[in-house]
Amino acid sequence: DGMANDSLKSLANAVENGALPQLERLHLCLVGVDVDGVQAIISAAENHGSLANLAILDIGNNRNAEAATVLGEAVVRGVFPRLHTVYLKTTGIEPRTWFELKQQALQNNIDVM
């Protein structure tokens, strides 16, 4: 959905500008996230050291396996250093990919739900 993508890019801009340094929970379930929006958030976090306090990230129920996989891969790379829980349920991720992401995340003490 174009509006959801625009909203995620606006959120990424806010992150890039340091507007959300203490954000601990980000719930994006049921908003229609897509790969471009997720990549904008990841890029903002990687390139600006923002979202360092993010502990919970929820993109469940978006039914976009590609976006969820991209986000899951960023999580296991350590893009969000204090993250302890990521919700990826009902995103359409293939079971094998889900299992692999979950195993890698658990090695970093991150629970994938």
Phi and psi in radians as a Rosetta constraint file:
Dihedral C 1 N 2 CA 2 C 2 CIRCULARHARMONIC -1.059 0.35
Dihedral N 2 CA 2 C 2 N 3 CIRCULARHARMONIC -0.669 0.35
Dihedral C 2 N 3 CA 3 C 3 CIRCULARHARMONIC -1.160 0.35
Dihedral N 3 CA 3 C 3 N 4 CIRCULARHARMONIC -0.724 0.35
Dihedral C 3 N 4 CA 4 C 4 CIRCULARHARMONIC -1.104 0.35
Dihedral N 4 CA 4 C 4 N 5 CIRCULARHARMONIC -0.741 0.35
Dihedral C 4 N 5 CA 5 C 5 CIRCULARHARMONIC -1.069 0.35
Dihedral N 5 CA 5 C 5 N 6 CIRCULARHARMONIC -0.777 0.35
Dihedral C 5 N 6 CA 6 C 6 CIRCULARHARMONIC -1.084 0.35
Dihedral N 6 CA 6 C 6 N 7 CIRCULARHARMONIC -0.695 0.35
Dihedral C 6 N 7 CA 7 C 7 CIRCULARHARMONIC -1.129 0.35
Dihedral N 7 CA 7 C 7 N 8 CIRCULARHARMONIC -0.718 0.35
Dihedral C 7 N 8 CA 8 C 8 CIRCULARHARMONIC -1.152 0.35
Dihedral N 8 CA 8 C 8 N 9 CIRCULARHARMONIC -0.652 0.35
Dihedral C 8 N 9 CA 9 C 9 CIRCULARHARMONIC -1.173 0.35
Dihedral N 9 CA 9 C 9 N 10 CIRCULARHARMONIC -0.627 0.35
Dihedral C 9 N 10 CA 10 C 10 CIRCULARHARMONIC -1.137 0.35
Dihedral N 10 CA 10 C 10 N 11 CIRCULARHARMONIC -0.725 0.35
Dihedral C 10 N 11 CA 11 C 11 CIRCULARHARMONIC -1.089 0.35
Dihedral N 11 CA 11 C 11 N 12 CIRCULARHARMONIC -0.737 0.35
Dihedral C 11 N 12 CA 12 C 12 CIRCULARHARMONIC -1.080 0.35
Dihedral N 12 CA 12 C 12 N 13 CIRCULARHARMONIC -0.692 0.35
Dihedral C 12 N 13 CA 13 C 13 CIRCULARHARMONIC -1.053 0.35
Dihedral N 13 CA 13 C 13 N 14 CIRCULARHARMONIC -0.752 0.35
Dihedral C 13 N 14 CA 14 C 14 CIRCULARHARMONIC -1.079 0.35
Dihedral N 14 CA 14 C 14 N 15 CIRCULARHARMONIC -0.725 0.35
Dihedral C 14 N 15 CA 15 C 15 CIRCULARHARMONIC -1.108 0.35
Dihedral N 15 CA 15 C 15 N 16 CIRCULARHARMONIC -0.795 0.35
Dihedral C 15 N 16 CA 16 C 16 CIRCULARHARMONIC -1.044 0.35
Dihedral N 16 CA 16 C 16 N 17 CIRCULARHARMONIC -0.606 0.35
Dihedral C 16 N 17 CA 17 C 17 CIRCULARHARMONIC -1.516 0.35
Dihedral N 17 CA 17 C 17 N 18 CIRCULARHARMONIC 0.124 0.35
Dihedral C 17 N 18 CA 18 C 18 CIRCULARHARMONIC 1.299 0.35
Dihedral N 18 CA 18 C 18 N 19 CIRCULARHARMONIC 0.364 0.35
Dihedral C 18 N 19 CA 19 C 19 CIRCULARHARMONIC -1.353 0.35
Dihedral N 19 CA 19 C 19 N 20 CIRCULARHARMONIC -0.262 0.35
Dihedral C 19 N 20 CA 20 C 20 CIRCULARHARMONIC -2.267 0.35
Dihedral N 20 CA 20 C 20 N 21 CIRCULARHARMONIC 0.851 0.35
Dihedral C 20 N 21 CA 21 C 21 CIRCULARHARMONIC -1.164 0.35
Dihedral N 21 CA 21 C 21 N 22 CIRCULARHARMONIC -0.417 0.35
Dihedral C 21 N 22 CA 22 C 22 CIRCULARHARMONIC -1.766 0.35
Dihedral N 22 CA 22 C 22 N 23 CIRCULARHARMONIC 0.117 0.35
Dihedral C 22 N 23 CA 23 C 23 CIRCULARHARMONIC -1.037 0.35
Dihedral N 23 CA 23 C 23 N 24 CIRCULARHARMONIC 2.177 0.35
Dihedral C 23 N 24 CA 24 C 24 CIRCULARHARMONIC -1.914 0.35
Dihedral N 24 CA 24 C 24 N 25 CIRCULARHARMONIC -0.456 0.35
Dihedral C 24 N 25 CA 25 C 25 CIRCULARHARMONIC -2.302 0.35
Dihedral N 25 CA 25 C 25 N 26 CIRCULARHARMONIC 2.303 0.35
Dihedral C 25 N 26 CA 26 C 26 CIRCULARHARMONIC -2.285 0.35
Dihedral N 26 CA 26 C 26 N 27 CIRCULARHARMONIC 1.929 0.35
Dihedral C 26 N 27 CA 27 C 27 CIRCULARHARMONIC -1.874 0.35
Dihedral N 27 CA 27 C 27 N 28 CIRCULARHARMONIC 1.950 0.35
Dihedral C 27 N 28 CA 28 C 28 CIRCULARHARMONIC -2.094 0.35
Dihedral N 28 CA 28 C 28 N 29 CIRCULARHARMONIC 0.452 0.35
Dihedral C 28 N 29 CA 29 C 29 CIRCULARHARMONIC -1.235 0.35
Dihedral N 29 CA 29 C 29 N 30 CIRCULARHARMONIC 2.502 0.35
Dihedral C 29 N 30 CA 30 C 30 CIRCULARHARMONIC 1.093 0.35
Dihedral N 30 CA 30 C 30 N 31 CIRCULARHARMONIC 0.420 0.35
Dihedral C 30 N 31 CA 31 C 31 CIRCULARHARMONIC -1.857 0.35
Dihedral N 31 CA 31 C 31 N 32 CIRCULARHARMONIC -0.007 0.35
Dihedral C 31 N 32 CA 32 C 32 CIRCULARHARMONIC 1.380 0.35
Dihedral N 32 CA 32 C 32 N 33 CIRCULARHARMONIC 0.745 0.35
Dihedral C 32 N 33 CA 33 C 33 CIRCULARHARMONIC -1.099 0.35
Dihedral N 33 CA 33 C 33 N 34 CIRCULARHARMONIC 2.581 0.35
Dihedral C 33 N 34 CA 34 C 34 CIRCULARHARMONIC -2.294 0.35
Dihedral N 34 CA 34 C 34 N 35 CIRCULARHARMONIC 3.083 0.35
Dihedral C 34 N 35 CA 35 C 35 CIRCULARHARMONIC -1.055 0.35
Dihedral N 35 CA 35 C 35 N 36 CIRCULARHARMONIC -0.782 0.35
Dihedral C 35 N 36 CA 36 C 36 CIRCULARHARMONIC -1.045 0.35
Dihedral N 36 CA 36 C 36 N 37 CIRCULARHARMONIC -0.758 0.35
Dihedral C 36 N 37 CA 37 C 37 CIRCULARHARMONIC -1.150 0.35
Dihedral N 37 CA 37 C 37 N 38 CIRCULARHARMONIC -0.768 0.35
Dihedral C 37 N 38 CA 38 C 38 CIRCULARHARMONIC -1.112 0.35
Dihedral N 38 CA 38 C 38 N 39 CIRCULARHARMONIC -0.748 0.35
Dihedral C 38 N 39 CA 39 C 39 CIRCULARHARMONIC -1.133 0.35
Dihedral N 39 CA 39 C 39 N 40 CIRCULARHARMONIC -0.582 0.35
Dihedral C 39 N 40 CA 40 C 40 CIRCULARHARMONIC -1.123 0.35
Dihedral N 40 CA 40 C 40 N 41 CIRCULARHARMONIC -0.745 0.35
Dihedral C 40 N 41 CA 41 C 41 CIRCULARHARMONIC -1.128 0.35
Dihedral N 41 CA 41 C 41 N 42 CIRCULARHARMONIC -0.799 0.35
Dihedral C 41 N 42 CA 42 C 42 CIRCULARHARMONIC -1.071 0.35
Dihedral N 42 CA 42 C 42 N 43 CIRCULARHARMONIC -0.803 0.35
Dihedral C 42 N 43 CA 43 C 43 CIRCULARHARMONIC -1.053 0.35
Dihedral N 43 CA 43 C 43 N 44 CIRCULARHARMONIC -0.762 0.35
Dihedral C 43 N 44 CA 44 C 44 CIRCULARHARMONIC -1.076 0.35
Dihedral N 44 CA 44 C 44 N 45 CIRCULARHARMONIC -0.728 0.35
Dihedral C 44 N 45 CA 45 C 45 CIRCULARHARMONIC -1.174 0.35
Dihedral N 45 CA 45 C 45 N 46 CIRCULARHARMONIC -0.759 0.35
Dihedral C 45 N 46 CA 46 C 46 CIRCULARHARMONIC -1.212 0.35
Dihedral N 46 CA 46 C 46 N 47 CIRCULARHARMONIC -0.775 0.35
Dihedral C 46 N 47 CA 47 C 47 CIRCULARHARMONIC -1.496 0.35
Dihedral N 47 CA 47 C 47 N 48 CIRCULARHARMONIC -0.267 0.35
Dihedral C 47 N 48 CA 48 C 48 CIRCULARHARMONIC -2.172 0.35
Dihedral N 48 CA 48 C 48 N 49 CIRCULARHARMONIC 0.061 0.35
Dihedral C 48 N 49 CA 49 C 49 CIRCULARHARMONIC 1.096 0.35
Dihedral N 49 CA 49 C 49 N 50 CIRCULARHARMONIC 0.299 0.35
Dihedral C 49 N 50 CA 50 C 50 CIRCULARHARMONIC -1.451 0.35
Dihedral N 50 CA 50 C 50 N 51 CIRCULARHARMONIC 2.978 0.35
Dihedral C 50 N 51 CA 51 C 51 CIRCULARHARMONIC 1.078 0.35
Dihedral N 51 CA 51 C 51 N 52 CIRCULARHARMONIC 0.441 0.35
Dihedral C 51 N 52 CA 52 C 52 CIRCULARHARMONIC -1.159 0.35
Dihedral N 52 CA 52 C 52 N 53 CIRCULARHARMONIC -0.381 0.35
Dihedral C 52 N 53 CA 53 C 53 CIRCULARHARMONIC -1.717 0.35
Dihedral N 53 CA 53 C 53 N 54 CIRCULARHARMONIC 0.055 0.35
Dihedral C 53 N 54 CA 54 C 54 CIRCULARHARMONIC -1.121 0.35
Dihedral N 54 CA 54 C 54 N 55 CIRCULARHARMONIC 2.137 0.35
Dihedral C 54 N 55 CA 55 C 55 CIRCULARHARMONIC -1.907 0.35
Dihedral N 55 CA 55 C 55 N 56 CIRCULARHARMONIC -0.555 0.35
Dihedral C 55 N 56 CA 56 C 56 CIRCULARHARMONIC -2.280 0.35
Dihedral N 56 CA 56 C 56 N 57 CIRCULARHARMONIC 2.267 0.35
Dihedral C 56 N 57 CA 57 C 57 CIRCULARHARMONIC -2.300 0.35
Dihedral N 57 CA 57 C 57 N 58 CIRCULARHARMONIC 2.173 0.35
Dihedral C 57 N 58 CA 58 C 58 CIRCULARHARMONIC -2.209 0.35
Dihedral N 58 CA 58 C 58 N 59 CIRCULARHARMONIC 1.970 0.35
Dihedral C 58 N 59 CA 59 C 59 CIRCULARHARMONIC -2.108 0.35
Dihedral N 59 CA 59 C 59 N 60 CIRCULARHARMONIC 0.398 0.35
Dihedral C 59 N 60 CA 60 C 60 CIRCULARHARMONIC -1.042 0.35
Dihedral N 60 CA 60 C 60 N 61 CIRCULARHARMONIC 2.781 0.35
Dihedral C 60 N 61 CA 61 C 61 CIRCULARHARMONIC 1.080 0.35
Dihedral N 61 CA 61 C 61 N 62 CIRCULARHARMONIC 0.489 0.35
Dihedral C 61 N 62 CA 62 C 62 CIRCULARHARMONIC -1.760 0.35
Dihedral N 62 CA 62 C 62 N 63 CIRCULARHARMONIC -0.245 0.35
Dihedral C 62 N 63 CA 63 C 63 CIRCULARHARMONIC 0.906 0.35
Dihedral N 63 CA 63 C 63 N 64 CIRCULARHARMONIC 0.774 0.35
Dihedral C 63 N 64 CA 64 C 64 CIRCULARHARMONIC -2.294 0.35
Dihedral N 64 CA 64 C 64 N 65 CIRCULARHARMONIC 1.590 0.35
Dihedral C 64 N 65 CA 65 C 65 CIRCULARHARMONIC -1.050 0.35
Dihedral N 65 CA 65 C 65 N 66 CIRCULARHARMONIC -0.664 0.35
Dihedral C 65 N 66 CA 66 C 66 CIRCULARHARMONIC -1.135 0.35
Dihedral N 66 CA 66 C 66 N 67 CIRCULARHARMONIC -0.805 0.35
Dihedral C 66 N 67 CA 67 C 67 CIRCULARHARMONIC -1.103 0.35
Dihedral N 67 CA 67 C 67 N 68 CIRCULARHARMONIC -0.735 0.35
Dihedral C 67 N 68 CA 68 C 68 CIRCULARHARMONIC -1.143 0.35
Dihedral N 68 CA 68 C 68 N 69 CIRCULARHARMONIC -0.667 0.35
Dihedral C 68 N 69 CA 69 C 69 CIRCULARHARMONIC -1.165 0.35
Dihedral N 69 CA 69 C 69 N 70 CIRCULARHARMONIC -0.764 0.35
Dihedral C 69 N 70 CA 70 C 70 CIRCULARHARMONIC -1.034 0.35
Dihedral N 70 CA 70 C 70 N 71 CIRCULARHARMONIC -0.782 0.35
Dihedral C 70 N 71 CA 71 C 71 CIRCULARHARMONIC -1.140 0.35
Dihedral N 71 CA 71 C 71 N 72 CIRCULARHARMONIC -0.778 0.35
Dihedral C 71 N 72 CA 72 C 72 CIRCULARHARMONIC -1.026 0.35
Dihedral N 72 CA 72 C 72 N 73 CIRCULARHARMONIC -0.716 0.35
Dihedral C 72 N 73 CA 73 C 73 CIRCULARHARMONIC -1.128 0.35
Dihedral N 73 CA 73 C 73 N 74 CIRCULARHARMONIC -0.668 0.35
Dihedral C 73 N 74 CA 74 C 74 CIRCULARHARMONIC -1.147 0.35
Dihedral N 74 CA 74 C 74 N 75 CIRCULARHARMONIC -0.676 0.35
Dihedral C 74 N 75 CA 75 C 75 CIRCULARHARMONIC -1.056 0.35
Dihedral N 75 CA 75 C 75 N 76 CIRCULARHARMONIC -0.846 0.35
Dihedral C 75 N 76 CA 76 C 76 CIRCULARHARMONIC -1.241 0.35
Dihedral N 76 CA 76 C 76 N 77 CIRCULARHARMONIC -0.354 0.35
Dihedral C 76 N 77 CA 77 C 77 CIRCULARHARMONIC -1.335 0.35
Dihedral N 77 CA 77 C 77 N 78 CIRCULARHARMONIC -0.211 0.35
Dihedral C 77 N 78 CA 78 C 78 CIRCULARHARMONIC 1.566 0.35
Dihedral N 78 CA 78 C 78 N 79 CIRCULARHARMONIC 0.390 0.35
Dihedral C 78 N 79 CA 79 C 79 CIRCULARHARMONIC -1.059 0.35
Dihedral N 79 CA 79 C 79 N 80 CIRCULARHARMONIC -0.560 0.35
Dihedral C 79 N 80 CA 80 C 80 CIRCULARHARMONIC -1.987 0.35
Dihedral N 80 CA 80 C 80 N 81 CIRCULARHARMONIC 1.608 0.35
Dihedral C 80 N 81 CA 81 C 81 CIRCULARHARMONIC -1.080 0.35
Dihedral N 81 CA 81 C 81 N 82 CIRCULARHARMONIC -0.472 0.35
Dihedral C 81 N 82 CA 82 C 82 CIRCULARHARMONIC -1.811 0.35
Dihedral N 82 CA 82 C 82 N 83 CIRCULARHARMONIC 0.101 0.35
Dihedral C 82 N 83 CA 83 C 83 CIRCULARHARMONIC -1.107 0.35
Dihedral N 83 CA 83 C 83 N 84 CIRCULARHARMONIC 2.314 0.35
Dihedral C 83 N 84 CA 84 C 84 CIRCULARHARMONIC -2.142 0.35
Dihedral N 84 CA 84 C 84 N 85 CIRCULARHARMONIC -0.237 0.35
Dihedral C 84 N 85 CA 85 C 85 CIRCULARHARMONIC -2.518 0.35
Dihedral N 85 CA 85 C 85 N 86 CIRCULARHARMONIC 2.289 0.35
Dihedral C 85 N 86 CA 86 C 86 CIRCULARHARMONIC -2.242 0.35
Dihedral N 86 CA 86 C 86 N 87 CIRCULARHARMONIC 2.282 0.35
Dihedral C 86 N 87 CA 87 C 87 CIRCULARHARMONIC -1.772 0.35
Dihedral N 87 CA 87 C 87 N 88 CIRCULARHARMONIC 2.056 0.35
Dihedral C 87 N 88 CA 88 C 88 CIRCULARHARMONIC -2.192 0.35
Dihedral N 88 CA 88 C 88 N 89 CIRCULARHARMONIC 0.246 0.35
Dihedral C 88 N 89 CA 89 C 89 CIRCULARHARMONIC -1.091 0.35
Dihedral N 89 CA 89 C 89 N 90 CIRCULARHARMONIC 2.549 0.35
Dihedral C 89 N 90 CA 90 C 90 CIRCULARHARMONIC 0.967 0.35
Dihedral N 90 CA 90 C 90 N 91 CIRCULARHARMONIC 0.736 0.35
Dihedral C 90 N 91 CA 91 C 91 CIRCULARHARMONIC -1.868 0.35
Dihedral N 91 CA 91 C 91 N 92 CIRCULARHARMONIC -0.181 0.35
Dihedral C 91 N 92 CA 92 C 92 CIRCULARHARMONIC 1.559 0.35
Dihedral N 92 CA 92 C 92 N 93 CIRCULARHARMONIC 0.166 0.35
Dihedral C 92 N 93 CA 93 C 93 CIRCULARHARMONIC -1.074 0.35
Dihedral N 93 CA 93 C 93 N 94 CIRCULARHARMONIC 2.394 0.35
Dihedral C 93 N 94 CA 94 C 94 CIRCULARHARMONIC -1.057 0.35
Dihedral N 94 CA 94 C 94 N 95 CIRCULARHARMONIC 2.490 0.35
Dihedral C 94 N 95 CA 95 C 95 CIRCULARHARMONIC -0.939 0.35
Dihedral N 95 CA 95 C 95 N 96 CIRCULARHARMONIC -0.707 0.35
Dihedral C 95 N 96 CA 96 C 96 CIRCULARHARMONIC -1.129 0.35
Dihedral N 96 CA 96 C 96 N 97 CIRCULARHARMONIC -0.771 0.35
Dihedral C 96 N 97 CA 97 C 97 CIRCULARHARMONIC -1.100 0.35
Dihedral N 97 CA 97 C 97 N 98 CIRCULARHARMONIC -0.758 0.35
Dihedral C 97 N 98 CA 98 C 98 CIRCULARHARMONIC -0.970 0.35
Dihedral N 98 CA 98 C 98 N 99 CIRCULARHARMONIC -0.865 0.35
Dihedral C 98 N 99 CA 99 C 99 CIRCULARHARMONIC -1.062 0.35
Dihedral N 99 CA 99 C 99 N 100 CIRCULARHARMONIC -0.791 0.35
Dihedral C 99 N 100 CA 100 C 100 CIRCULARHARMONIC -1.106 0.35
Dihedral N 100 CA 100 C 100 N 101 CIRCULARHARMONIC -0.780 0.35
Dihedral C 100 N 101 CA 101 C 101 CIRCULARHARMONIC -1.091 0.35
Dihedral N 101 CA 101 C 101 N 102 CIRCULARHARMONIC -0.757 0.35
Dihedral C 101 N 102 CA 102 C 102 CIRCULARHARMONIC -1.075 0.35
Dihedral N 102 CA 102 C 102 N 103 CIRCULARHARMONIC -0.766 0.35
Dihedral C 102 N 103 CA 103 C 103 CIRCULARHARMONIC -1.109 0.35
Dihedral N 103 CA 103 C 103 N 104 CIRCULARHARMONIC -0.776 0.35
Dihedral C 103 N 104 CA 104 C 104 CIRCULARHARMONIC -1.141 0.35
Dihedral N 104 CA 104 C 104 N 105 CIRCULARHARMONIC -0.706 0.35
Dihedral C 104 N 105 CA 105 C 105 CIRCULARHARMONIC -1.147 0.35
Dihedral N 105 CA 105 C 105 N 106 CIRCULARHARMONIC -0.706 0.35
Dihedral C 105 N 106 CA 106 C 106 CIRCULARHARMONIC -1.069 0.35
Dihedral N 106 CA 106 C 106 N 107 CIRCULARHARMONIC -0.544 0.35
Dihedral C 106 N 107 CA 107 C 107 CIRCULARHARMONIC -1.122 0.35
Dihedral N 107 CA 107 C 107 N 108 CIRCULARHARMONIC -0.413 0.35
Dihedral C 107 N 108 CA 108 C 108 CIRCULARHARMONIC -1.818 0.35
Dihedral N 108 CA 108 C 108 N 109 CIRCULARHARMONIC 0.299 0.35
Dihedral C 108 N 109 CA 109 C 109 CIRCULARHARMONIC 1.052 0.35
Dihedral N 109 CA 109 C 109 N 110 CIRCULARHARMONIC 0.628 0.35
Dihedral C 109 N 110 CA 110 C 110 CIRCULARHARMONIC -1.990 0.35
Dihedral N 110 CA 110 C 110 N 111 CIRCULARHARMONIC 2.233 0.35
Dihedral C 110 N 111 CA 111 C 111 CIRCULARHARMONIC -1.596 0.35
Dihedral N 111 CA 111 C 111 N 112 CIRCULARHARMONIC 2.211 0.35
Dihedral C 111 N 112 CA 112 C 112 CIRCULARHARMONIC -1.795 0.35
Dihedral N 112 CA 112 C 112 N 113 CIRCULARHARMONIC 2.151 0.35
